[in-house]
């Protein structure tokens, strides 16, 4: 399936260069039809874009290059993206720019504050063979397309699009989804896309990434990603829209599959303890357990928000870095991160946690 892509840039050389790259790269040449476009300056220009029926819009951040008439539009890609979002609310809009003109540190909260942008991708990174950005771009466009093509756009339709297990329906309702309310009887494409990407896939709790999945099962991330374990849990892998390149797994399915192999004495244990025992019993081999980043204890219970490593609850503090729904796993920061990382923000701990910070930082190192 080829994605019709409008690429807006006032640099004609860049337009042709990246159009060619899309056409020759093995990963993109059969997935994207790129149409170069200069910055729209009138209602007629926007109408012309609409007549192309684009499925993806790439916008350069720096639109200060003079056009053929020597005129400079004088706006940034961010401003243009806002206008494009109003005119094309069901089309994904990606800021496609260079690091030299767009400092992500300066605009670190742009995706939280500007709903007009669905993704930010650097031009120099897009075609790197070891980077998944092309695949991400394609998944983004396909995801929006499937949302647009949903006929009734009711809650049940959204559940089908993300291929949610029935046992998770109630949890998903408590994850701040775009449920119809008041006079509105359906969800919009943009709000559904935002919820799936920024909440369902982003926060651990209903879906897990590899480190959260591994820790939930009581094993190391390396062990979880091994072929035999991946094959065993293949039915738990998320296969809905906006699939993350690193993978996501339904927590409920991980639990169901893991416990299906447990005997009575193993079922009496938490899954993080019972599953490794069952795996070793069935496969007659050892499996590496999850280990707390602070104390070295196994199996660990949680994942450190800062270090992205397993941690025991008793060796961590609750943390409030975002506004995730309460149905999601709470964020916790390990004592090791508190002692060693510059990323820890003391203001994001609750009052009890803040009282303990100085004591934790003076603790002797363990593990």
Secondary structure, DSSP 8 states (H G I E B T S, - for coil): --EEEEEE-S-HHHHHHHHHHHHH-TTTTTTEEEEEE----SHHHHHHHHHTT-SEEEE-SB--S--TTS-----BHHHHHHHHHHH-TTSEEEEEE-TTT--TTTTTTHHHH-TT-SEEEEHHHHT-TT--HHHHHHHHHHHHHHHHH-SS--HHHHHHHTT--GGGHHHHHTS------TT--S--HHHHHHHIIIIITTSBTTEE-HHHHHHHHTB-HHHHHSHHHHHHTGGGB--SSS--TT--EEHHHHHHHHHTT--HHHHTS-HHHHHHHHHHHHHTS---B---TTT--SS--EEBTTT-SEE-GGGEEEE--S---TTS--EEEEHHHHHH-TT--GGGS-HHHHHHHHHHHTS----
